[in-house]
Amino acid sequence: MTKHEFFVDMTCEGCSGAVTRVLNKLGGVQFDIDLPNKKVFIESDHSVDLLLETLKKTGKNASYIGTK
């Protein structure tokens, strides 16, 4: 599985909770959330486009940084 790094404009625990909910619904992913640095690290075989689309469902600004 590839590990991807994303920027997500999270400001609080509620934001990271929203990210957790959408990623758990997607399934087949392992992830770590770095709230202070507004980063989400996702290990998955899903496409980057699908992962980014899923993160944007939180209503937060999200962008792809690259692979880790």
C-alpha positions in Angstrom: 0.0 0.0 0.0 1.1 3.5 -0.8 1.3 6.2 2.0 0.0 9.5 0.9 0.3 12.9 2.6 -2.6 15.4 2.5 -3.1 18.9 3.8 -6.5 19.4 5.5 -7.5 22.7 7.0 -8.4 21.3 10.5 -8.6 23.6 13.4 -10.0 21.4 16.2 -10.8 17.9 17.4 -14.2 18.2 15.7 -12.4 18.7 12.4 -10.2 15.7 12.9 -13.3 13.7 14.0 -14.9 14.5 10.7 -11.8 13.3 8.8 -11.9 10.1 10.8 -15.6 9.5 10.0 -15.3 10.0 6.2 -12.1 7.8 6.0 -13.7 5.0 8.1 -16.7 5.0 5.8 -14.4 4.6 2.8 -12.8 1.5 4.3 -9.5 -0.1 3.3 -7.5 2.7 4.7 -5.0 3.2 7.5 -4.4 6.8 8.5 -2.8 9.1 11.0 -4.0 12.7 11.7 -1.5 15.4 12.6 -3.9 18.1 13.8 -1.3 20.8 14.8 0.3 20.6 11.3 -3.0 20.1 9.5 -1.7 16.9 7.8 -3.4 13.6 7.2 -1.3 10.5 6.3 -3.3 7.8 4.5 -2.0 4.3 3.6 -4.3 2.9 1.0 -4.6 1.3 -2.5 -7.4 3.8 -3.4 -6.6 6.4 -6.0 -5.4 9.8 -4.8 -8.4 11.4 -6.5 -10.8 9.2 -4.5 -9.0 10.0 -1.2 -9.0 13.7 -1.9 -12.6 13.7 -2.9 -13.4 11.8 0.4 -11.4 14.3 2.5 -13.3 17.2 0.8 -16.6 15.7 2.0 -15.7 17.1 5.5 -16.2 20.6 4.1 -12.6 21.5 4.8 -10.0 22.7 2.3 -7.9 19.7 1.4 -5.0 19.2 -1.0 -2.6 16.5 -1.9 1.0 16.9 -0.9 2.6 13.7 -2.1 3.7 10.2 -1.2 5.7 9.6 2.0 
